[in-house]
Amino acid sequence: MAQVLVKKRDNYAIITLNRPEAMNALSRELRGEFVAAFKNCSADEAVRVIILTGNGKAFCAGFDLKELGSEHSFNAVEESNNELARVMDVFDGPIIGAINGHCITGGFEMALACDIIIASENARFADTHARVGILPGWGLSQKLPRLIGLSRAKEISFTGAPVFAQQALEWGMVNHVVPADELLNRAISMAESICTSVPKILTQYKTLINDGYSMPLKDALIREEQQAIESARQTGAQMIEARRQDVLERGRSEKNQ
């Protein structure tokens, strides 16, 4: 049975972790299939958005600790973890995390690598790195404080205590919390909305936000202005007018629905 499922639709793909009996823990096999799935989507120009979710009661419980305890070389696991991070970073479109349940340690890092997070009411987040006795290597220690504040991030990471969906929403860790049976449809609706954007601008916009976020504000504003000028030079008046008409038409269509 495939441990990672890939379903491609018009301009987006749904990648599903499919090891529900083990809470989608990151076994060696699942890690390999996950990397292959993301590489496949990155190479497919038709895939502009990815939805990442899990089957069963968990999104992802992190690394398979039973397997990890029997590894002959921890370096192999460490390298595969870095590869998981790289293939998500390489995908140049938005990644929507549809967090359906338990999202723990490595799974938590995977969620934080998404651009937008929609959580089921059943979702719960936990960082158990300190309890297991390892340090995060996929950005959790840096991304989480920037997302929810230093003190809250330390509480989560030092205690290992779970953060439930509503608390995650209030702290700004997730964008939305929805009923479990509406999660995937909500993610799909968002993906379809994103796909109405101009493809080249969408990928440039993601890069602009991500790069600018790591810069001092003054430098980021200069970079934005430079990118805007370059973009305007490549876009003619007729093209802008055509896109404006598309936006108006979509607005009228949505209003009548």
N, C-alpha and C positions, 0 to 999 in steps of 0.2 A: 504494500500500500504506500502510495506517495505521501511523504511527510510534509510536503509543501505543495499546495494546489495553486495553479495560475489560471485565471479566467479573464480573457481579453474581450472587451466590448468596444464600442465606438469611442476611440481616443483615450480610453483609460483601461486599467487592469486591476483586478482584485487578486491579491496574493494572500493566501490563507495558510497559517500554520496548522498542520493537520496531524497532531499527535495527542488527541484529546485525553487518552487514557493516562498520559504522563504529564498532563497540564501543559502540553506543548513545550516541554523542556528542550533545551537546545542540545540534542544529541549530536554526535559526529555526523550522522546521516542527514539529520534535519539541517544542520549548518551548511552542508555541501549543497543540498537542494535549494536552500534559501539564497545562497550566493549565485547559483546558476539561474534562478528565477529573476533576480534583479538584473543580472547581466543581460539576460534575454530581453527584458523590458527596456533597458537602457539602449540596446542595439536596435530596437524597433521604433522607428520615427513616428509611427502611428500612436504610440503610447505616450500620452502627455501628462497623465496623472496616475498615481498608484494609490490604491486603498490597501492598507495592511491590517489584517485582523486574524483572529484565531478561532478554531473550532472547539466546542465544548464550553466548560465553565471557566476556562482560563484563556487569557491572551497569550501569556508566556510566563512560565515559572523560572526563567533564567537557565543557566547551564545545568545539565543533567549531572547532579552531584554524585550519583552512584557511578556513572561512567567516568566522571572526572577523578574520583578516588582511585580508579583502577588504571588511569592513564600511565603509560611508561614514561612519558615526557610531558611536563606541563607546558613546555614551549609550543608544542603542537596546538594545544588548546588556546594559548595566548595568541598565536598567530591567526588562528581561525576567527577569534573574536575581533581582531583588527581588520580582517577581511570582511566580516559582516558590516563593520562600520564603513569601510571604504566603498562597498557596493551601494550602500544607501546614499553616501555623499556624492558618488559619481552620477546618480540619476539627477538630471537637471530640471525636472519638473517637480511640482508639489507632491508630497507624500501625505496622505491622510491616514492617521492612525485611528482605527475603529476598535476601541479597547472594550472587549466584551466581558472581561472578568478579571481574575487575578493577574496582576502585572508586576512581577517581582524581579528585582536585581537586574540581571541581564535583559529581561523583558522590559523593565523600567527604562533602561538605557536605550533599548530599541524604540520605545514609545517617544522618548525625548529626541530621537533622531528624526522623527516625523515633523512636518511643517505645521500641521494642524491636528489637534487631538479631539476626537469625539468619544465620550465615554458612555457606556451603558450604566444604568443605575446599579448594576451588579459589580461594577469595576472597583478594584481596590489596588492601591499602589504601595509598594514597600521596597526599601533598600536594605538588604541584609548582608551587604559586603562585609561590614565590620563583624557581624556575627559569624560569618563563614570563615573569616580570616584572610580576606584578599582585598585589594584596592581596585576601584573601578578604573577601566582603561578606555572607555568609550565616551567620555565626556560628562558623565553624570555629576561629578564633583564640581564642574565648572558651569554646566548648563542649568542645573537645578537652582543654585543660588541666584543666578541672573533672572530666572523665571519667577521665583516666589519670594526672594529675599534670603539673606544670609542666615538669619536665626532660624527660620522655618526649615530651610534645607538642612542645617545641622541637626535639628531635632529629628527629622526623618531618617537621616543617615546614621546618627549616633545611637538611636533607640531601636531602629528596625521595625518600629510600630507601623501598622498599616494606615494609610490615608484613604478614606472612603470617597466615593464619587462626588458627593455634594460638597465635602470639605475641599476636595481637589478643585472644584469649580470656584468656590469662594476664594481660594488662594491663588487663582489664576494659572493653575497647572494644566487645566483642560479648557477647551473652548465651549463645549456644550455637554450636558448630561441628558440622555434620552432614555425612554423605556427600552428594555432589552429587545423587544420584538420590532422596534423601529430603528435600531442602530444602523444596520447595513443600508437600509433604504435612505436614511439621512445622509450617510457617507456618499452613497451613489448620487443623490440629488446634488450634493455639494460638488462632487467630481464633474458632473454634467454641467453645472454652472461655470466652473473654472474653465472647462473646455471651450466655452464660448469666447474666451479671451484670445487675442492675437498670439499665436504660438511663440514667435520669436520674442515678443515683448514679455510674455509670461516667464520664460526662462531667464531673460535679462533682469527682470524685476526681482526674481528670487535671489539671483546673485547680488544685485544691488543692495537688497535688504541685509543679506547675510554678511557681505563684506563690510558694509557700513556699520553694522552693529558692533563690530570688533574695533572700530576706529573712534578716536575722539570726535565729538559732534562737529567741530569746525572742519576737520578733514573730511568727514562723511558728507557734509553739505557741499563741499567743493567737488567731491567725486560725483555726487548726484547731479550737480549742475553740468559738469563735463559730459556725463552720460546722456543727459537730456538733450544737450545741444547736438551731440553726435547722432542721437536717435532721430531728432527733428530733421537733420540734413538728409537722412535716408528715407524719409517719409514725405511724399508729395501731398499737395492740397487735395487732389482728387481722391487719393487713397483715404485720407482722413475723413472727407465728406462721405465716402461710401461706408466707412466704418460707423460714422455717426448715424447714418440712416439705419444700419443694422441694429444699433443700440436702441434707437427709437422704436423700431419694429418689434424687437424683443420685449420692450417695455409695454407696448400696446397688447401684445400677445399674452403676457403674464397678467396684465390687468383684467383681461377678459376670461381668464381661467377660473 
